Amino acid sequence: MLGVRTTLNHAQRLKMYIVSKNAAVHGAKPKKLGNYIFFPVKARLPVPEEFNAQFGDYSFEPDGENPKSVFDALSGKVPQESLELVKRSFDIIGDIAVLEIPPGAEKFSKEIGKAVLEVHHNLKVALAKSSPMEGEYRVRKFTHLFGENRTDTLYVENGARMKVDLAKMYFSPRLATERMRIARMVKPGEDYLVLFAGCGPFAIVAGRMCKSARITGVELNPDACEYFERNIKLNKLANVRCMHADVRKLGPEHKGKYDRIAMPLPKDAELFLSEAISFAKKGAVIHLYSFAEIESGYDKPLAAIASECAEAGRKFEVLNKRVVRPFSAHVQQVVIDFSVF
Ligand SMILES: C[S@@+](CC[C@H](N)C(=O)[O-])C[C@H]1O[C@@H](n2cnc3c(N)ncnc32)[C@H](O)[C@@H]1O
């Protein structure tokens, strides 16, 4: 491992210099040999001559202390240029870390997963995203990097406990704020329909907040429905039910029945607006999630709402529109809350 050597009389000042340059390696112990001290370092620094320092490939013992960051844990094991590529943030879902391994750092992906688990002791599994969200069920593929070899976990959000299997259903912790925002709007006695419900996060969070609301989640993916049922039981919710069905095929008993409808698809959600509008009571609120080009703002979803309401002969009023989260360089996820009459 790369290290720097100096004589004992310079030890303290050289150590402070290395720390000040953020070049210290955690996880390896400095060592003393005769009149010399050796420090493990991340890179060859321009060290002032007075320190009489000499860089070299030296051996160091592990210091037995836990590294303080993923970068510390990786330094000395992964070349600096690959380290620069590693994203500093990752999603945590229950006890699973979901990482994006950037191109160029793939060959160190196991090492990166290991480092994440070394630093975050509450995490037991490190996975890497290995595909985009795919197919009608919007499920992603993962590669196991380190830790226990599983994709299911228990996730807790605002007190709601939810079992999730990332390899079998869609799940994103990034929508927690949005789920809480909608849950706070749900009024006692409301009939609330969650379309594209997944394993139930929108329905479960709202069901816990408003026990007198009747909440129905509709989901096509049978695995997601199985987990949705489990999550209803886990949270002891008598006011939430899961329907394994295609939104396009709901029967006439759902027409004009709901006070509130959430549409968290969000890819191509506009294609389901006519169904959602048909399920809405007079004065109902619909929450439409959509992917929109940043440049065109809310134009696409607003135009779809106007056209579908006109088609259905319903008036509408936009109550609120907001950006939920950035999605890519040019696209963001937005939500529009509107009433239909
Ligand atoms: C992006 S995921 C969102 C899941 C959930 N709302 C969440 O936030 O975790 C979209 C979900 O819609 C479901 N879905 C897609 N088309 C559907 C349809 N026609 N009817 C019912 N569910 C559908 C998918 O299986 C998937 O679980």
The ligand as an SDF file (V2000), in Angstrom:
LIG
                    3D

 27 29  0  0  0  0  0  0  0  0999 V2000
  -43.9900    2.9180  -10.8850 C   0  0  0  0  0  0  0  0  0  0  0  0
  -44.8730    1.6200  -10.1070 S   0  0  0  0  0  0  0  0  0  0  0  0
  -45.5570    2.4880   -8.7060 C   0  0  0  0  0  0  0  0  0  0  0  0
  -45.9450    1.5840   -7.5890 C   0  0  0  0  0  0  0  0  0  0  0  0
  -46.3870    2.3120   -6.3260 C   0  0  0  0  0  0  0  0  0  0  0  0
  -47.3410    3.3360   -6.6200 N   0  0  0  0  0  0  0  0  0  0  0  0
  -45.2060    2.8560   -5.5530 C   0  0  0  0  0  0  0  0  0  0  0  0
  -45.0700    4.0740   -5.4900 O   0  0  0  0  0  0  0  0  0  0  0  0
  -44.4290    2.0600   -5.0170 O   0  0  0  0  0  0  0  0  0  0  0  0
  -46.2780    1.4110  -11.1660 C   0  0  0  0  0  0  0  0  0  0  0  0
  -47.1200    0.2240  -10.7770 C   0  0  0  0  0  0  0  0  0  0  0  0
  -48.2700    0.1740  -11.6190 O   0  0  0  0  0  0  0  0  0  0  0  0
  -48.5620   -1.1760  -11.9260 C   0  0  0  0  0  0  0  0  0  0  0  0
  -49.3720   -1.1860  -13.1520 N   0  0  0  0  0  0  0  0  0  0  0  0
  -48.9360   -0.9430  -14.4210 C   0  0  0  0  0  0  0  0  0  0  0  0
  -49.9740   -0.9960  -15.2850 N   0  0  0  0  0  0  0  0  0  0  0  0
  -51.0770   -1.2720  -14.5510 C   0  0  0  0  0  0  0  0  0  0  0  0
  -52.4560   -1.4460  -14.8780 C   0  0  0  0  0  0  0  0  0  0  0  0
  -52.8920   -1.3570  -16.1350 N   0  0  0  0  0  0  0  0  0  0  0  0
  -53.3240   -1.7140  -13.8870 N   0  0  0  0  0  0  0  0  0  0  0  0
  -52.8900   -1.8190  -12.5860 C   0  0  0  0  0  0  0  0  0  0  0  0
  -51.6020   -1.6480  -12.2250 N   0  0  0  0  0  0  0  0  0  0  0  0
  -50.7090   -1.3850  -13.1900 C   0  0  0  0  0  0  0  0  0  0  0  0
  -47.2050   -1.8260  -12.0470 C   0  0  0  0  0  0  0  0  0  0  0  0
  -47.2610   -3.2250  -11.8640 O   0  0  0  0  0  0  0  0  0  0  0  0
  -46.4130   -1.1120  -10.9320 C   0  0  0  0  0  0  0  0  0  0  0  0
  -46.4760   -1.8150   -9.7380 O   0  0  0  0  0  0  0  0  0  0  0  0
  1  2  1  0
  2  3  1  0
  2 10  1  0
  3  4  1  0
  4  5  1  0
  5  6  1  0
  5  7  1  0
  7  8  2  0
  7  9  1  0
 10 11  1  0
 11 12  1  0
 11 26  1  0
 12 13  1  0
 13 14  1  0
 13 24  1  0
 14 15  1  0
 14 23  1  0
 15 16  2  0
 16 17  1  0
 17 18  1  0
 17 23  2  0
 18 19  1  0
 18 20  2  0
 20 21  1  0
 21 22  2  0
 22 23  1  0
 24 25  1  0
 24 26  1  0
 26 27  1  0
M  CHG  2   2   1   9  -1
M  END
$$$$
